[in-house]
């Protein structure tokens, strides 16, 4: 597909404070992920601890929050992983579907879904 980044914003659960970030679009990742210090600075707290599988097959436990994400004037509440500090933010397939966006791989951009499957 090619790798590209988009600007997103993450907020606390009350939508009072937002942080702007550049996130790598990663349709191979289910949940979006943000370095944990960013979520903690917003006062976002984990709602669950989940075991997941990395691309190399390694299993890892991660904390997951449910908070606000904004992209292109669209705001949703979505699950976001508290990721390691050295990692770049990722925009996963769950948030893309919730935002009703799809990937244009040749243009390396996100576009609105024209037909929503029911």
Short mmCIF file of the C-alpha atoms (twelve columns), coordinates in Angstrom:
data_MODEL
# 
_entry.id   MODEL 
# 
loop_
_atom_site.group_PDB 
_atom_site.id 
_atom_site.type_symbol 
_atom_site.label_atom_id 
_atom_site.label_alt_id 
_atom_site.label_comp_id 
_atom_site.label_asym_id 
_atom_site.label_seq_id 
_atom_site.Cartn_x 
_atom_site.Cartn_y 
_atom_site.Cartn_z 
_atom_site.pdbx_PDB_model_num 
ATOM 1   C CA . UNK A 1   0.000   0.000   0.000  1 
ATOM 2   C CA . UNK A 2   2.835   2.409   0.737  1 
ATOM 3   C CA . UNK A 3   3.356   4.205   3.993  1 
ATOM 4   C CA . UNK A 4   2.020   7.681   4.610  1 
ATOM 5   C CA . UNK A 5   1.143   9.875   7.557  1 
ATOM 6   C CA . UNK A 6   -1.852  12.019  8.435  1 
ATOM 7   C CA . UNK A 7   -2.438  14.598  11.116 1 
ATOM 8   C CA . UNK A 8   -4.748  13.442  13.883 1 
ATOM 9   C CA . UNK A 9   -5.722  14.847  17.257 1 
ATOM 10  C CA . UNK A 10  -6.292  12.904  20.471 1 
ATOM 11  C CA . UNK A 11  -8.363  14.284  23.357 1 
ATOM 12  C CA . UNK A 12  -9.304  13.520  26.909 1 
ATOM 13  C CA . UNK A 13  -12.668 11.824  27.394 1 
ATOM 14  C CA . UNK A 14  -14.391 15.196  27.966 1 
ATOM 15  C CA . UNK A 15  -12.911 16.719  24.739 1 
ATOM 16  C CA . UNK A 16  -11.499 19.658  26.709 1 
ATOM 17  C CA . UNK A 17  -7.835  19.228  25.750 1 
ATOM 18  C CA . UNK A 18  -6.506  18.032  22.394 1 
ATOM 19  C CA . UNK A 19  -3.015  17.050  21.241 1 
ATOM 20  C CA . UNK A 20  -2.094  17.170  17.540 1 
ATOM 21  C CA . UNK A 21  0.051   14.318  16.192 1 
ATOM 22  C CA . UNK A 22  1.233   12.867  12.918 1 
ATOM 23  C CA . UNK A 23  0.222   9.208   12.690 1 
ATOM 24  C CA . UNK A 24  1.281   6.524   10.245 1 
ATOM 25  C CA . UNK A 25  -1.718  4.981   8.503  1 
ATOM 26  C CA . UNK A 26  -1.466  1.245   9.184  1 
ATOM 27  C CA . UNK A 27  -4.362  -0.841  7.871  1 
ATOM 28  C CA . UNK A 28  -2.567  -3.949  9.110  1 
ATOM 29  C CA . UNK A 29  -3.071  -2.730  12.691 1 
ATOM 30  C CA . UNK A 30  -6.515  -3.036  14.241 1 
ATOM 31  C CA . UNK A 31  -6.365  -0.432  17.012 1 
ATOM 32  C CA . UNK A 32  -4.658  2.938   16.805 1 
ATOM 33  C CA . UNK A 33  -1.656  3.389   19.092 1 
ATOM 34  C CA . UNK A 34  -0.115  6.448   20.739 1 
ATOM 35  C CA . UNK A 35  2.894   6.736   23.072 1 
ATOM 36  C CA . UNK A 36  1.544   6.285   26.599 1 
ATOM 37  C CA . UNK A 37  2.948   9.611   27.857 1 
ATOM 38  C CA . UNK A 38  0.640   11.506  25.482 1 
ATOM 39  C CA . UNK A 39  -2.454  9.695   26.729 1 
ATOM 40  C CA . UNK A 40  -1.376  10.085  30.352 1 
ATOM 41  C CA . UNK A 41  -0.749  13.824  29.872 1 
ATOM 42  C CA . UNK A 42  -4.388  14.154  28.786 1 
ATOM 43  C CA . UNK A 43  -5.585  12.230  31.847 1 
ATOM 44  C CA . UNK A 44  -6.737  9.287   29.742 1 
ATOM 45  C CA . UNK A 45  -6.764  6.051   31.739 1 
ATOM 46  C CA . UNK A 46  -6.795  2.449   30.542 1 
ATOM 47  C CA . UNK A 47  -10.094 0.600   30.510 1 
ATOM 48  C CA . UNK A 48  -8.594  -2.828  29.855 1 
ATOM 49  C CA . UNK A 49  -5.388  -4.763  29.413 1 
ATOM 50  C CA . UNK A 50  -5.330  -6.846  26.269 1 
ATOM 51  C CA . UNK A 51  -2.983  -9.462  24.854 1 
ATOM 52  C CA . UNK A 52  -2.110  -8.818  21.230 1 
ATOM 53  C CA . UNK A 53  0.194   -10.231 18.624 1 
ATOM 54  C CA . UNK A 54  2.979   -8.250  16.963 1 
ATOM 55  C CA . UNK A 55  3.883   -8.688  13.282 1 
ATOM 56  C CA . UNK A 56  6.708   -11.094 14.216 1 
ATOM 57  C CA . UNK A 57  4.275   -13.342 16.125 1 
ATOM 58  C CA . UNK A 58  5.371   -12.201 19.587 1 
ATOM 59  C CA . UNK A 59  2.544   -11.731 22.082 1 
ATOM 60  C CA . UNK A 60  2.413   -8.595  24.192 1 
ATOM 61  C CA . UNK A 61  0.078   -7.200  26.855 1 
ATOM 62  C CA . UNK A 62  -1.016  -3.610  26.295 1 
ATOM 63  C CA . UNK A 63  -3.249  -1.143  28.077 1 
ATOM 64  C CA . UNK A 64  -6.166  0.150   26.022 1 
ATOM 65  C CA . UNK A 65  -8.185  3.345   26.479 1 
ATOM 66  C CA . UNK A 66  -11.430 4.563   24.937 1 
ATOM 67  C CA . UNK A 67  -11.125 8.227   24.028 1 
ATOM 68  C CA . UNK A 68  -11.568 10.833  21.310 1 
ATOM 69  C CA . UNK A 69  -9.762  10.937  17.982 1 
ATOM 70  C CA . UNK A 70  -10.173 13.684  15.366 1 
ATOM 71  C CA . UNK A 71  -9.230  13.511  11.696 1 
ATOM 72  C CA . UNK A 72  -10.381 15.883  8.927  1 
ATOM 73  C CA . UNK A 73  -13.067 17.496  11.105 1 
ATOM 74  C CA . UNK A 74  -14.513 14.073  11.990 1 
ATOM 75  C CA . UNK A 75  -14.504 13.118  15.686 1 
ATOM 76  C CA . UNK A 76  -15.040 9.633   17.086 1 
ATOM 77  C CA . UNK A 77  -14.515 7.766   20.330 1 
ATOM 78  C CA . UNK A 78  -12.295 4.796   19.669 1 
ATOM 79  C CA . UNK A 79  -9.992  2.302   21.362 1 
ATOM 80  C CA . UNK A 80  -6.371  3.449   21.510 1 
ATOM 81  C CA . UNK A 81  -3.371  1.461   22.715 1 
ATOM 82  C CA . UNK A 82  -0.924  2.919   25.245 1 
ATOM 83  C CA . UNK A 83  2.203   2.295   23.182 1 
ATOM 84  C CA . UNK A 84  5.928   2.394   23.972 1 
ATOM 85  C CA . UNK A 85  7.547   5.825   24.195 1 
ATOM 86  C CA . UNK A 86  9.903   5.309   21.260 1 
ATOM 87  C CA . UNK A 87  7.103   4.438   18.818 1 
ATOM 88  C CA . UNK A 88  5.345   6.644   16.299 1 
ATOM 89  C CA . UNK A 89  1.578   7.077   16.557 1 
ATOM 90  C CA . UNK A 90  -0.398  4.649   14.377 1 
ATOM 91  C CA . UNK A 91  -3.849  5.062   12.872 1 
ATOM 92  C CA . UNK A 92  -5.386  1.589   12.691 1 
ATOM 93  C CA . UNK A 93  -8.204  0.039   10.698 1 
ATOM 94  C CA . UNK A 94  -10.790 0.267   13.514 1 
ATOM 95  C CA . UNK A 95  -10.599 4.083   13.637 1 
ATOM 96  C CA . UNK A 96  -10.571 4.319   9.843  1 
ATOM 97  C CA . UNK A 97  -13.792 2.304   9.654  1 
ATOM 98  C CA . UNK A 98  -15.384 4.311   12.470 1 
ATOM 99  C CA . UNK A 99  -14.453 7.527   10.621 1 
ATOM 100 C CA . UNK A 100 -15.993 6.052   7.427  1 
ATOM 101 C CA . UNK A 101 -12.708 6.478   5.581  1 
ATOM 102 C CA . UNK A 102 -10.799 4.204   3.264  1 
ATOM 103 C CA . UNK A 103 -7.257  4.251   1.879  1 
ATOM 104 C CA . UNK A 104 -6.408  5.401   -1.645 1 
ATOM 105 C CA . UNK A 105 -3.121  3.489   -2.007 1 
ATOM 106 C CA . UNK A 106 -1.992  5.125   -5.241 1 
ATOM 107 C CA . UNK A 107 -2.667  8.635   -3.952 1 
ATOM 108 C CA . UNK A 108 -1.424  7.806   -0.444 1 
ATOM 109 C CA . UNK A 109 -4.417  9.515   1.128  1 
ATOM 110 C CA . UNK A 110 -7.622  8.811   2.980  1 
ATOM 111 C CA . UNK A 111 -10.947 9.252   1.224  1 
ATOM 112 C CA . UNK A 112 -14.545 9.064   2.469  1 
ATOM 113 C CA . UNK A 113 -16.390 5.823   1.818  1 
ATOM 114 C CA . UNK A 114 -18.814 6.306   -1.048 1 
ATOM 115 C CA . UNK A 115 -20.894 3.234   -0.263 1 
ATOM 116 C CA . UNK A 116 -21.252 2.067   3.298  1 
ATOM 117 C CA . UNK A 117 -21.693 -1.698  3.615  1 
ATOM 118 C CA . UNK A 118 -24.584 -2.667  5.869  1 
# 
